[in-house]
Structure formats: structure tokens, C-alpha cells
Amino acid sequence: MEEKIVLVLNEMAEYLSISQMKKLQEVIIRNFSENEIKKKEISDEDFLRMFLEAKQIEGCSERTVKYYKTTIEHLFYKVKSGVRKITTEEMREYLSNYQKINNCTNVTIDNVRRNISSFFSWLEEEDYILKSPMKRIHKIKTKTVVKSTISDEEIEQLRDSCKEKRDLAIIDLLYSTGIRVGELVNLNIDDIDLEGRECIVYGKGDKERRVYFDAKAKVHLKEYIDERKDDNRALFVTLDSPYDRLKISGVEIRLRKLGKELNLERIHPHKFRRSMATRAIDKGMPIEQVQKILGHSQIDTTMQYAMVNQNNVKTSHQKFMS
């Protein structure tokens, strides 16, 4: 740091008077030394705390913030250099060892890379480090897997297997709106407009949007709400007293159980969201409208959700290319 200050002063010497040079030297030394002392006083744990607070302010969900925290704490445990001294080579070695030890897929290790990269990018933007050691570590290539959707037959099987009106309402609402499971469990009864067959949900970053459901969902939601005996304002609650608001894990466990009883392949909330997007695209809904319904800020994200039906591709080929 002292060498850099000397270089600056030498370069400015021919432009400033002696008194101006003294003042410049005084200001530079005072400000740079103060900043360096402040930065050195901040621990790695403090850097992480400030980063997580910034992510919360940006509107990241509790689960996302927890994922950031777990990922970066593991990095601190394994790499002792400290965030202001860690190198690109150390990060490459860390990611390589992480994948070998945990025997994880490229998708998992790329998620770890992305979380750590976000942390160091924030440090760089806030001027705590000069350059992120992750800049030269690029996205890890992963296989593009066409994820399955829920067929019309499977939906009917799930509906028929429901013994609780609540479960039937959950299935129909997820399937017709494509909302996230976190948005589902945060819904209140007052958020539902049965006559208009629509509701307001709050997505990532507390962004408000309006979504719509079909006639089946309306009927089953009304039946479920009418049979409720509790006074909880939540739309979906537990089946037993004290009838608390249903949690994300509660929905996931319930749907997984229903799917297993029918021998259906991996039934989970996100599959309903992907299925809704695929159906909408297949039926001709403009991708921009699907994007709005799903609450995506980037249309590229919507394209990943919409798995185009192969039968429709074949029909289109015969129509346009024959």
C-alpha cells in the first residue's frame, strides 16, 4: 500500500505545489490507512453475516439464505486462508475435493460454485476484496435432462386416491395455477376469489402477481373451506388440532405418499408447476403469458420449465415439412 501511495505522489508532483502535495499526502495516508484498518477488523464470519443480510433485503427466501449460509460455512471450515486472501487455485481444489468426497453430480457442484461465486461477487462489489477468486471458474457443464411431467391419467389417479378434501384442493390448485409450494402454503382464505377463480400470490422478492384456477379447483376449494371448523386464516392447515398452517414439508410429504401408493414416478410440488407450464405451451399459450403466470423475471427460466410435448413436435413436423 505504501509503495502505491509513493507512486501516486510522484506522478502528481509536477502538477501540484509543495503545500498541495503535503495536503494530498496527508489525505491519502489518513483515508487509506483508516479503510485498511476497518477492513482488517472484519472477520470472515462478519462478512458472511453481512452478505446474508444483503440477500434477505434482496428478497431471497429463508431456504435460499440458509443454503447460502451452509455452503459458505463449509468453505470456511475447509479453506483457512480467509476470504480476503483465498486464491482461484484454492477454490478449484476445494470444488474438486468437494465433488470427490461427496460423490455429487455436476448439477450439485455447480450449485455450490454459484453460491460461493455470489458471495465473492458481493465482496468485490462492496470493495472488501479487489477481485473475486471465482471469476475464472466458469459454469460447470451439466447434462440436459428432459424432466417428466404429470399426465392427465396420473392427475385423475391422484384425484381419485384423495381421501381428504384438503389434499384434493391442493392438487387441483397446484395443477391449474402452477404456483410454487412456498406460495401455496402462504395463501390465506381471504386471498382466494372463488367467483373470479383467481388469487393473489407473493413470489420471490415478495413480488405480487395474480394467478387463475379452473372450475375443478374452484369446486374442491369451496368444499374444503366449507367443511373447515377451525378459525385459522391460512388456506391450508394440518388435518389435526391445533390446525396450524401447513408447511412446505407437509405438502411435499403428503404428495410423495399419494404418489407412492399409486406407484407413480416422483410426485412432488414442483412437478405440478412444470406440468402446468408444459400444458399451457402445448395448448398454444404465448410464452410471455406463461412467464407472467409463473412469476419469472427472465423468459429463459420459463423455457426451462416448458418441456415441449414430443407428439406435438412430430405433428408440427408433418404439418410444415411434409
N, C-alpha and C positions, 0 to 999 in steps of 0.2 A: 504493500500500500504506500509506504514512504517513497519508494522509487517512482511510482506513478505520480505522486504529488510533485516531486522534483522535476519530472519531465514536463508536467503542465506549467509549472512556474518558469522553467527555462524557455518554453515556447512562447509564453506571454511577456517575457522580459522586454522584448524590443517594442512592444506596443504600450506598455504602462510605465508610469513614473515610479520612482523609488517608494514613495509613500503609498501609491496604489498597489504596488507589488507586496508591500508589507501587509496591507489590509487583506489582499487576496489570499496570501499565505495563511493569515490568521483565521479567515473564514473557512478555508478548505480544511485545515487541520482540525478546527473545532467541530465542524459538521461531520466530517468523515470518521473521526475518532468516536464521536457520540453514536453514530449509526452502527459502527462496528461493535462497540461495547453492547448496545442494545440487542443486536443480532446474536452475539455470542452468549448472552444471558438466556436466550430462549432454548429450552430443551426440545428434544425430538418429540416427547410426549405433548409439549405445549403446541408444537407445530401441528401435530395430529388433531389435537382438540380444536384449534382454530380452523383447520381445514373442514372438520366435521360440522362445526357451527356454520361455516360458509355454505356447505351442502344443504343443511337444514333450511337456511334462509332462501336458497335457490328453489326450495320446494321438493327436495328428494324425500321419498318415503322413509319411514322408520326402518324398514327392512333393508333398503338400499344403503342408508347411513351405517347400519350395523355391519353390512357386507364390506363396506369400505374400511371400517374400524378393524374387523377381524383380519382382513387381508394385509393391512399395513402394520398392524401389531405383530403379525407373523414375520414380516420383513425385518422389523426392528429386532426381533428375537434371534434371527439367523445372521443378519449382517450388522456388525458392530461399528462400522465406520462412522455412522452419523449421517443425517440427511444432507448436510452441507458439504460433505467430503466424499460421499459414495460415488463410484465411477460406473461408466457404461459396462465395462468388463465385469465388474462385480454383479451388476444387475443381470447380465446374460448368464453368468454362472449360477446365480440364485434361481432364475426361472428354469434353467436346465435341470438343476438338482431337485427343484420342487416337483417337476413333472416325473422325474425318475423315481423319487421316493414315494410319491402319492399315486404313481401309475395312472395319472389322469389323462383325459383326452386333450386334443388341441383346442377344443372349444373351451374347456375349463381353464387351461393355462392362458388362453388369450383373454379370458375374463379377468384373471389375476393381473395380467400385463396391463389391461385397460384401466383397472382400478389404481394401480401403482402409478401409471402414467398420468392419470388425472391429478393425483396428489402432488407429483413433482411439477406438473404444469402450473398448478396453483401456486406453489412455492416460487416458481420463476416469475409468474405474473405479479406476485406481491413483493418482488425484489428481495426475497430471502436467499435465493441462490442465483448465480449468474446464468446457468444453463441446465435444463433438465437432463439427467443421465439417460432418460428413456427416449430421447429424440431420435436416436439412431437404431432403436429397437422397434421394428415395424410390426404391423399386424401379422399374427400367425395364421398361416393358411389352414383352413378347415374344409372338410368335405361338405358339399351342399346336399343335405338330406331332405327329400320331399316328405314332410311330416303328414301323417294321416289325419283325416277329418272324421267327423261323426256322420254316418249315413242316415238317410231318412228311416230306414228299418231299425237302426240302432236307437235312434231317438224314440221311436214308438215302443221298443222293448223297454227302454229306461222308464218311459211314462207309465207303461203297464205294470212295471215292477214296484212302483212307488206305493207305499202303504200310508204315507203321511202327506197331507195336503201341502205342507210346507215344502217338502222335497220336490213335489210336482211343480210348485210355483217357482222354485229356484231353477229347475231345469228349463222351464219354458222362458223364464226371464233371461237367463244366460244365452239360450239358443237364439232368441229373437232379437236381442239388443246387442250382443257381442261385448258387453261391458266387462271390465276387469273384476276379478273376485274381490279385490280391495274396495272397489266402488260399490259392489253388491252389498257387502256387509256394512258399509257406512250409510246405506239408504235408510231413511225414516218413512213411516207410513204417510206422513204429510207430503213427502216428495213425489208420491205416486198420484197421477191424474188418470183414474180408471176410464172416465168418459172419453178423454182425449187420447187414451192409450199411449201415454208418454210420461217421462220422468226426467228430473234434473239430477245429474251425477257430477261429482267433483273428481277430476282425474289428477294426473301427475302435475305437481306445482299448483294444486288447488284450482286448476282451470275448470270452469263451469261449462257444461255442454248438455244439450237436450238429446235424449235417445227415445226410440219408439219401440213398442212391443206389439205383438199380434193378438188376434182375438182369443186364442187358446190361453195365452199368458194372462190376459185380462180376466177370463173366467176363473182360472185357477188361483190367481192372486186374490180376487174378491172372495172366493170360497175360503181361502186360508185366513184372510183378515177377519172375515165374519165369524169364524169359529174361535178366534183368539179370546181368551178370558183374562189375560194379563193387561197391565196398563203401561208396558214398555213402549216408548215411541219408536223403537227400532223396527224396521220392516221384518227382518228375520231374527228370530230368537231361538234359544235352546228348547228342546221338547219338554224338559223337566223344570220344575221350580228350582230356582227363583226366576226362570225365564230371562236369562241375560242375553244381551246382544250376541248373535252368532259371530264367531271369529273366522278368519280365513282358514285356519287349520281345521275347524269344524266342517266347513263346506268341502274342503279337499278330502277329508277322511270319509265323509258321507258319500260323495260321488265315487270315490275309489271303491268303496264297499259295494255300492249298487252295480258298478261295472264288473267287479269280480264275480258277483253272484250270477251274472249273465254270461260270464266268460268273454267279455268284451275287452278289446285291447286298450289299455291305459286310458281310462276315463278320468279326466281332471278338468278344472275350470277353464284353463287356457285353451283347451281343445275346442270348447264351445265357441270361444272368441274367433279362433282360426276358421272354424266351420262356418260361422256366420259370414265372415269376410269372403270366403270362397263361394258360398251360395249366392251372395249379392253380386259378385263379379260374374259368375256363370249366368245369372239371370239378366245381365246387361246393365247393372247399376254403374254409373261413371265412377272411376277410381277416386276422383276428388270427393265425391259424396261419401264413399266408403271411408275415406280418410277422415272426414269430418265426424262421422258416426263413431268411429273407433277412437277419436281424440288424438290422432298422431300429428305431431308438428311437422314431420318430414314424410313426404309421399313414398320415399324409398322403404320406410318401415312398413307402410301399408302393403307394398308389393311383396314383401317377405311373408306377410300373413296370408295373402291371397294365393292359394295353391290352385292353379287353373286345372279344371277337370280335363283329364286326358281324352275322354269321349268327345268333349266339345272341340278339342283341338283337331281330332280326326274328322269330325263333321265339317268344321270350317275348312280344313284342307281339301276335302272332297268338293265343297261348295265353290271355293275360289280357285283351286288349282287343277281340277279335272277338266 
